[in-house]
């Protein structure tokens, strides 16, 4: 990756990268046009973005969270369950937070549950485990 887009307020700017280093749990990025600490401090709080083409290639059956959020979820019998509003990272497996009206459903991101992801039609088809049902989001 040789460039990123930084967004702060209403301003989007593209920055060329000289070097990236990891320091403890952070990454330090040396941008070509940022020559001192004062110029770097102006970027504090900016959102760093990359283009889809710059993303790493994922293994088969792996997806970026931003591609999953917003998908409509249906059962294999075409029952509409809601839209994915969040993805919880539990350690063992991710869990999709599916909301419909005031109901919330937690769907485990497992191959035996998620039967199909159709990005062209913004849909996910699932086979819910027995006993899994929506609960009130109140």
Buried (B, 14 or more C-beta within 10 A) or exposed (E): EEEBBBEEEEEEEEBEEEEEEEEEEEEEBEBEEBEEEEEEEEBEEBEEEEEEEEEEEEEEEEBEEEEBBEBBBBEEEEEEBBBBBBBEEEEEEBBBBBBBEEBBBBBBBEEEBBEEBEEEEEBBBBEBEEEEEBEEEE
